Amino acid sequence: MKKIFILTSVMSVLFACTHDIPTPNDPLPGDQGFSAECDPDSVYFQQDILPLLVSTCAMPECHDVASHEEGIILDGYENLMFGEDDNLIIPGSLGQSELFEVITEDDPDKIMPPPPNSPLSEEQINLIALWIMQGALDNSCSSCDSSQFTYSEVIAPMIQTNCIGCHSGSEPDAGLDLSTHASVVSAVSYSNLLDRVSHEAGYSAMPPTGDGLSDCQVNQISQWIESGMPNN
């Protein structure tokens, strides 16, 4: 039932827009380059999908370069699309994409991320599904506006995409839960969150893999902190 609901939601979005959807037999897409402005109807690998995979899958002892569980590495487009498992992502096909299968599993022994990690949210699953259906492109855009830094519209979604995979659930990494406004405020006050996302020397970098947050995103967090960390 869960998969049917997600698929219906994704398809309703797709048919509301205009896209050229590859078939499973089409060649795998390559680098689609950078777009100056983000299209609200498109999902971008570099901004939307990669940070999500890095924070929930490409973690130590899972699917980072060092651990590569089951030979799968999810730290970038090349490893995701052209790695050992060539069925991990099939552009235009949710049913044939093994990644979509495991993130929507009901079996706790098969679902990814595995317990005690929190499963992906419905919104995150829909985002991955829409990206696959739009062709699983290696695309990128620029949409960060450093003058915008409200918690609900900017900070919380940023943390959800980049941090929540490690820092939520019953056993959050380093005991640091970032799933609520209060816990994020606590992390700023007592765990040097800004220094960690800024990758300052002497602090454990967050996120620990990938390129990390952009300078614009770090600036947004800094301005939110300076404004008193409101739950706005």
C-alpha positions in Angstrom: 0.0 0.0 0.0 2.8 2.4 0.9 4.5 1.9 -2.5 1.3 2.4 -4.4 0.6 5.7 -2.6 4.1 7.0 -3.2 4.0 6.0 -6.9 0.6 7.7 -7.3 2.0 10.9 -5.7 5.0 10.9 -8.0 3.1 10.2 -11.2 0.6 13.0 -10.4 3.5 15.5 -10.1 5.0 14.2 -13.3 1.9 14.4 -15.4 1.4 18.0 -14.1 4.7 18.9 -15.8 6.3 18.3 -19.1 9.3 16.0 -19.1 11.1 13.7 -21.6 11.2 10.4 -19.6 13.8 7.9 -20.8 12.8 4.2 -21.0 14.7 1.6 -19.2 16.5 0.6 -22.4 17.8 4.1 -23.1 21.5 4.8 -22.4 22.3 5.9 -18.9 22.4 9.7 -18.7 25.7 11.5 -18.2 26.6 14.9 -16.9 23.8 17.3 -17.6 25.7 20.4 -16.4 24.8 23.3 -14.3 21.6 25.4 -14.6 21.8 29.0 -13.2 18.3 28.9 -11.8 16.5 26.0 -10.3 13.2 24.8 -11.9 10.7 24.1 -9.2 9.3 21.2 -11.2 12.7 19.5 -11.5 14.8 17.5 -9.0 18.5 18.2 -9.0 21.0 15.5 -8.2 23.7 17.7 -6.7 21.3 19.8 -4.6 18.5 17.4 -3.7 19.6 13.8 -4.1 23.3 13.6 -3.3 23.1 15.3 0.1 20.3 13.0 1.0 22.2 9.9 0.0 25.4 11.0 1.7 23.5 11.7 5.0 21.5 8.5 5.0 23.4 5.9 3.0 27.1 6.8 2.4 28.0 6.7 6.0 30.8 4.8 7.8 30.1 1.1 8.0 27.5 1.4 5.2 27.9 2.7 1.7 30.9 5.0 1.8 34.1 4.4 0.0 35.8 2.7 2.9 33.0 0.4 3.9 31.2 -0.2 0.5 28.7 -2.7 1.9 27.8 -5.3 -0.7 30.1 -3.4 -3.1 27.8 -0.4 -3.2 29.1 3.1 -2.9 26.7 6.0 -2.8 28.9 9.0 -2.4 28.5 10.4 -5.9 26.9 10.1 -9.3 29.5 7.9 -11.0 29.4 5.3 -8.2 25.6 5.4 -8.0 25.0 4.9 -11.7 28.0 3.0 -12.9 29.1 1.1 -9.9 29.1 -2.7 -9.2 25.3 -3.0 -9.1 24.1 -1.8 -12.5 20.4 -2.2 -11.5 20.6 0.2 -8.6 19.1 3.0 -10.6 17.2 2.5 -13.9 16.3 5.9 -15.3 12.5 6.2 -15.8 11.6 3.0 -13.9 10.9 2.8 -10.2 10.0 -0.9 -10.5 13.4 -1.9 -11.8 15.5 0.5 -9.6 16.8 -1.5 -6.7 17.5 1.6 -4.7 13.8 2.5 -4.7 12.9 -1.0 -3.8 15.0 -1.0 -0.6 14.0 2.4 0.6 10.3 1.5 0.4 10.6 -2.0 2.0 8.3 -3.0 4.8 10.6 -5.8 6.0 12.9 -4.3 8.7 15.6 -6.8 7.7 15.7 -5.4 4.1 14.8 -1.7 4.4 17.4 0.9 3.9 18.6 2.7 5.9 18.4 -0.3 8.3 17.3 0.1 12.0 18.0 1.7 14.3 18.5 4.5 11.7 15.3 6.3 10.8 13.7 5.3 7.5 13.4 7.9 4.8 10.4 10.1 5.1 7.6 10.0 2.5 8.8 13.4 1.2 12.4 12.1 0.7 11.2 8.9 -1.0 9.0 10.9 -3.3 12.0 13.2 -4.1 14.2 10.2 -5.1 11.3 8.6 -7.1 10.7 11.8 -9.0 14.4 12.2 -9.8 14.4 8.6 -11.2 11.3 9.2 -13.3 12.8 12.5 -14.6 15.7 10.5 -16.0 18.1 10.2 -13.1 20.2 13.1 -14.4 23.5 14.4 -13.0 22.1 17.9 -12.9 22.8 20.9 -10.7 21.4 24.4 -10.2 21.8 27.4 -7.9 19.0 28.5 -5.6 20.5 29.5 -2.3 19.6 33.0 -1.2 21.7 34.0 1.8 19.1 36.7 2.7 16.6 33.9 3.5 17.1 32.0 6.7 13.8 31.2 8.4 13.8 27.9 10.3 10.7 26.3 8.6 11.6 27.3 5.1 15.4 27.1 5.1 17.1 25.6 8.1 14.9 22.7 8.9 14.8 21.4 5.2 18.6 21.8 5.0 19.1 19.7 8.1 16.5 17.2 6.9 18.4 16.7 3.7 22.0 16.8 5.0 22.0 15.7 8.6 18.9 13.9 9.8 20.0 10.5 8.4 22.8 10.3 11.0 21.3 12.5 13.7 17.8 11.1 14.4 16.2 7.9 15.6 16.7 5.9 18.7 20.5 5.9 18.4 21.6 9.2 16.7 25.2 9.5 15.8 27.3 10.9 18.7 24.0 11.1 20.7 23.1 14.2 18.7 19.5 14.4 17.6 18.6 17.2 15.1 15.0 16.2 14.4 13.4 19.1 16.3 13.9 22.9 16.6 14.8 22.5 20.3 17.4 19.9 19.6 19.0 22.0 16.8 19.1 25.0 19.2 20.8 22.7 21.7 23.3 21.5 19.1 24.2 25.1 18.3 24.6 26.0 22.0 26.4 22.9 23.3 27.8 20.9 20.3 29.4 23.7 18.2 27.1 22.9 15.3 28.2 26.0 13.3 31.8 25.1 13.6 31.1 21.6 12.5 29.1 22.5 9.4 31.8 25.1 8.6 34.4 22.3 8.7 36.5 24.4 11.2 39.8 22.8 12.3 39.5 20.9 15.5 35.9 19.9 15.0 34.3 16.8 13.4 33.1 17.8 10.0 29.3 17.6 9.3 28.3 16.1 7.0 31.4 13.8 7.3 31.4 12.9 3.6 30.8 14.7 0.4 31.3 18.3 -0.3 29.4 19.5 2.7 27.2 22.5 2.9 27.8 25.4 0.5 29.2 28.7 1.8 25.7 30.2 1.2 24.1 27.5 3.4 26.6 28.0 6.2 25.9 31.7 6.0 22.2 31.1 6.3 22.7 29.0 9.4 25.0 31.7 10.9 22.4 34.4 10.3 19.7 32.3 11.8 21.9 31.8 14.9 22.7 35.5 15.1 19.0 36.3 14.9 18.3 34.3 18.0 17.5 30.9 16.4 13.7 31.6 16.2 11.3 28.8 15.4 9.8 30.8 12.5 
